[in-house]
């Protein structure tokens, strides 16, 4: 399986992109991009 490239669009005046997702389970989406990525997982089992 090959990692997919994910384009991260910040807009013209932004330097941070935030996603707030509530999902029943954590999907495994293997990807890469040149930006740093931080992930906070809460209440996982």
N, C-alpha and C positions, 0 to 999 in steps of 0.2 A: 504494500500500500504506500502511495506517495503522498506527502503532505501537500495540501492545496495552498496556493498563495491567497492571502486575504488582504484586499485593499482597504486601508483605514482612512476614511475621509474626515478631516478635522474642520473643514470650512475655512474661510479666509481669515478670521480673527480668533481662532481657537487653538489651544495647544494641548488640550486634554479631551478625551472622549470617554463618556461613562455610559455603561449599559446596566440597567437594573432589571434582572430577569428572575421571575419566580417560576420554576419548573418542577414537575413531579419527580424527575430524575435528571442527573447531570449527563448531558450528551457528550460523547467523545468525538470531537471534531478536530482531527489532526491538521494543523495549519501553520503557516509561518508568515512573518512580516518583519520589516526592519525596526519597528517601534517596540518599546517595552510594553509588557502586559502584566498586570497584577490581577489576581483572582481571589476573591473572598468567598468561601463556601461556608454557609451557616446551616446548622441543624441537619447535617448529613448523617446517614447511617451506613 
